[in-house]
Amino acid sequence: MRKRDFSGLDDEEILHMAKKQCLNILKQSDKTEKQLRQRLKEGGFPPFAVEGAIAYAASYHYINDERYVANYLEVSKGKKSRKKMEMDLMQRGADRELILQCMGNVELDDEKTAYELLKKKMAGKDWNDPKQQRRMMQYLAGQGYSYETIKSSVYRYEQFLEDEMSEE
């Protein structure tokens, strides 16, 4: 985002520009209050204009962190671990208590998600290669899955492979 030159403008005009920029940012995609504040600061707006634009957007419910978190969880469930989603949302400025509250309202199954991810990543690869197994377990750990979840997913995947072999 480019820096702006506010010389020759009064505070009201600067605030109007900040509100307009705020709405343009939100038109592209939903943002947390923290993300929006950061984008406006990066745009060179002075603190009074940033706060005024945030207050304006909040007064019309254009920014709503609870809605943002709920939407994020809905889109990400089945793709990411609980831990990964929580960390992503906290980085985006959502409150941890709000995240945990919203997570309680969404059905999340880390074991199933990890298993599906393992299955997808292993397509066409040799599971019998210990190096490959280690890589996959490290990958799942890096995605935020617990040791127990990874262990359970690996066991389930091995059962899947055995079932496939017995059908042939």
C-alpha positions as a Python dict, from the first residue, in 0.01 Angstrom:
ca = {
    (1, 'M'): (0, 0, 0),
    (2, 'R'): (142, 341, -88),
    (3, 'K'): (213, 616, 163),
    (4, 'R'): (-5, 921, 135),
    (5, 'D'): (77, 1288, 139),
    (6, 'F'): (-166, 1467, 368),
    (7, 'S'): (-12, 1812, 340),
    (8, 'G'): (-276, 2075, 276),
    (9, 'L'): (-561, 1855, 404),
    (10, 'D'): (-750, 1915, 725),
    (11, 'D'): (-822, 1642, 979),
    (12, 'E'): (-1175, 1585, 851),
    (13, 'E'): (-1053, 1519, 496),
    (14, 'I'): (-786, 1280, 625),
    (15, 'L'): (-1046, 1095, 832),
    (16, 'H'): (-1274, 1072, 528),
    (17, 'M'): (-988, 923, 324),
    (18, 'A'): (-913, 672, 602),
    (19, 'K'): (-1279, 564, 616),
    (20, 'K'): (-1286, 523, 240),
    (21, 'Q'): (-964, 319, 245),
    (22, 'C'): (-1100, 108, 531),
    (23, 'L'): (-1411, 22, 330),
    (24, 'N'): (-1200, -59, 23),
    (25, 'I'): (-989, -302, 226),
    (26, 'L'): (-1299, -469, 368),
    (27, 'K'): (-1456, -489, 22),
    (28, 'Q'): (-1171, -719, -84),
    (29, 'S'): (-1204, -954, 215),
    (30, 'D'): (-1312, -969, 577),
    (31, 'K'): (-1043, -862, 826),
    (32, 'T'): (-994, -865, 1200),
    (33, 'E'): (-975, -530, 1372),
    (34, 'K'): (-600, -579, 1420),
    (35, 'Q'): (-544, -653, 1051),
    (36, 'L'): (-746, -352, 945),
    (37, 'R'): (-567, -124, 1189),
    (38, 'Q'): (-232, -250, 1059),
    (39, 'R'): (-327, -195, 695),
    (40, 'L'): (-438, 162, 764),
    (41, 'K'): (-117, 235, 955),
    (42, 'E'): (85, 92, 667),
    (43, 'G'): (-107, 326, 439),
    (44, 'G'): (41, 616, 630),
    (45, 'F'): (-274, 734, 804),
    (46, 'P'): (-219, 918, 1133),
    (47, 'P'): (-344, 749, 1455),
    (48, 'F'): (-656, 967, 1485),
    (49, 'A'): (-766, 871, 1133),
    (50, 'V'): (-695, 501, 1191),
    (51, 'E'): (-900, 499, 1510),
    (52, 'G'): (-1179, 702, 1351),
    (53, 'A'): (-1201, 468, 1052),
    (54, 'I'): (-1203, 160, 1279),
    (55, 'A'): (-1479, 312, 1493),
    (56, 'Y'): (-1678, 398, 1181),
    (57, 'A'): (-1647, 43, 1038),
    (58, 'A'): (-1732, -111, 1375),
    (59, 'S'): (-2040, 109, 1415),
    (60, 'Y'): (-2182, -45, 1098),
    (61, 'H'): (-2067, -396, 1197),
    (62, 'Y'): (-1832, -411, 899),
    (63, 'I'): (-1567, -553, 1129),
    (64, 'N'): (-1663, -829, 1364),
    (65, 'D'): (-1387, -1054, 1497),
    (66, 'E'): (-1634, -1319, 1613),
    (67, 'R'): (-1779, -1349, 1262),
    (68, 'Y'): (-1428, -1355, 1116),
    (69, 'V'): (-1319, -1638, 1350),
    (70, 'A'): (-1636, -1840, 1287),
    (71, 'N'): (-1598, -1807, 909),
    (72, 'Y'): (-1229, -1896, 924),
    (73, 'L'): (-1300, -2208, 1130),
    (74, 'E'): (-1579, -2316, 897),
    (75, 'V'): (-1356, -2283, 590),
    (76, 'S'): (-1048, -2440, 754),
    (77, 'K'): (-1204, -2735, 937),
    (78, 'G'): (-1105, -3059, 773),
    (79, 'K'): (-795, -2891, 629),
    (80, 'K'): (-597, -2774, 932),
    (81, 'S'): (-538, -2888, 1288),
    (82, 'R'): (-703, -2713, 1581),
    (83, 'K'): (-364, -2587, 1692),
    (84, 'K'): (-276, -2452, 1346),
    (85, 'M'): (-610, -2273, 1317),
    (86, 'E'): (-572, -2125, 1665),
    (87, 'M'): (-221, -1999, 1587),
    (88, 'D'): (-328, -1854, 1250),
    (89, 'L'): (-619, -1670, 1408),
    (90, 'M'): (-407, -1534, 1693),
    (91, 'Q'): (-155, -1404, 1438),
    (92, 'R'): (-441, -1229, 1260),
    (93, 'G'): (-534, -1054, 1583),
    (94, 'A'): (-824, -1260, 1714),
    (95, 'D'): (-853, -1297, 2091),
    (96, 'R'): (-763, -1645, 2223),
    (97, 'E'): (-1077, -1667, 2438),
    (98, 'L'): (-1293, -1582, 2137),
    (99, 'I'): (-1114, -1844, 1927),
    (100, 'L'): (-1166, -2115, 2189),
    (101, 'Q'): (-1530, -2016, 2231),
    (102, 'C'): (-1591, -2037, 1856),
    (103, 'M'): (-1401, -2366, 1834),
    (104, 'G'): (-1650, -2506, 2083),
    (105, 'N'): (-1929, -2429, 1835),
    (106, 'V'): (-1765, -2609, 1541),
    (107, 'E'): (-1715, -2981, 1505),
    (108, 'L'): (-1341, -3035, 1462),
    (109, 'D'): (-1188, -3380, 1424),
    (110, 'D'): (-808, -3359, 1418),
    (111, 'E'): (-768, -3734, 1386),
    (112, 'K'): (-984, -3754, 1075),
    (113, 'T'): (-822, -3443, 926),
    (114, 'A'): (-470, -3575, 989),
    (115, 'Y'): (-562, -3914, 840),
    (116, 'E'): (-712, -3755, 526),
    (117, 'L'): (-406, -3533, 489),
    (118, 'L'): (-175, -3832, 530),
    (119, 'K'): (-373, -4027, 272),
    (120, 'K'): (-362, -3738, 27),
    (121, 'K'): (11, -3671, 74),
    (122, 'M'): (101, -4039, 44),
    (123, 'A'): (-83, -4095, -284),
    (124, 'G'): (160, -4263, -522),
    (125, 'K'): (437, -4287, -262),
    (126, 'D'): (587, -4590, -91),
    (127, 'W'): (476, -4613, 271),
    (128, 'N'): (723, -4895, 334),
    (129, 'D'): (1014, -4652, 300),
    (130, 'P'): (1109, -4551, 659),
    (131, 'K'): (1242, -4218, 534),
    (132, 'Q'): (904, -4142, 374),
    (133, 'Q'): (721, -4237, 693),
    (134, 'R'): (944, -4010, 900),
    (135, 'R'): (892, -3722, 655),
    (136, 'M'): (516, -3761, 670),
    (137, 'M'): (509, -3773, 1049),
    (138, 'Q'): (730, -3463, 1065),
    (139, 'Y'): (501, -3293, 817),
    (140, 'L'): (194, -3369, 1030),
    (141, 'A'): (374, -3250, 1345),
    (142, 'G'): (460, -2927, 1162),
    (143, 'Q'): (93, -2884, 1080),
    (144, 'G'): (15, -2877, 1453),
    (145, 'Y'): (-105, -3232, 1511),
    (146, 'S'): (-20, -3394, 1844),
    (147, 'Y'): (190, -3707, 1872),
    (148, 'E'): (-117, -3910, 1972),
    (149, 'T'): (-316, -3783, 1674),
    (150, 'I'): (-30, -3861, 1435),
    (151, 'K'): (13, -4207, 1584),
    (152, 'S'): (-358, -4277, 1552),
    (153, 'S'): (-367, -4147, 1193),
    (154, 'V'): (-67, -4359, 1094),
    (155, 'Y'): (-230, -4668, 1244),
    (156, 'R'): (-552, -4592, 1056),
    (157, 'Y'): (-357, -4536, 732),
    (158, 'E'): (-175, -4867, 775),
    (159, 'Q'): (-511, -5040, 825),
    (160, 'F'): (-631, -4873, 506),
    (161, 'L'): (-326, -5006, 318),
    (162, 'E'): (-380, -5356, 455),
    (163, 'D'): (-745, -5347, 349),
    (164, 'E'): (-641, -5234, 2),
    (165, 'M'): (-388, -5517, -24),
    (166, 'S'): (-641, -5780, 86),
    (167, 'E'): (-888, -5665, -179),
    (168, 'E'): (-638, -5723, -459),
}
